[in-house]
Amino acid sequence: GIGHLLHEEPQIPAWGEPKTGMKLTEGMVLCVEAQVIAGNSDVYTAADGWSVKTRDGSKAVMFEYMVVVGKKQPIFLTPTTAWPLTV
């Protein structure tokens, strides 16, 4: 979630069991961080305490989307269509 602190509830991991987490309600503002890894998904936190690296040295990228939970669909606050992506 987004609020007074860098990371707030709800924490939404990329794994878990359906219908077991916190229920999202209309008006919540969330920052969704998506990690895409070209190789093995095994990662670790580097010595700087912040950077996350892949154990096999494969390329990885993190995308971040800020969204509002809407009544029927999300409202994207991040203008992702303007991102220059190179594959």
C-alpha positions, 0 to 999 in steps of 0.5 A: 500500500501507499501512505506515510511509510515506504511500504505499508499494508497490504503487502501483496506477494507474488505467490500464495493461495487464492482468497486467503489474503487481505481483501482489496477495497475501492479507493485503496492506492497500491504500488504493484512491483512486477519483477521479470527475470530472464533465467532462474527465479532464485534471487538474493539481496546484495551486500548493500542491503537494497539491490536484489540480484539473480543467483545465476547472473541472468538479466532482471528488471523491476517494473512499478505501477501505481494504481487505485482499486476501482469499483470494477477495474483498476485506475492506473496512475503510472503512465505506463504506455509512455515507457520506452521498452527495449527487448 
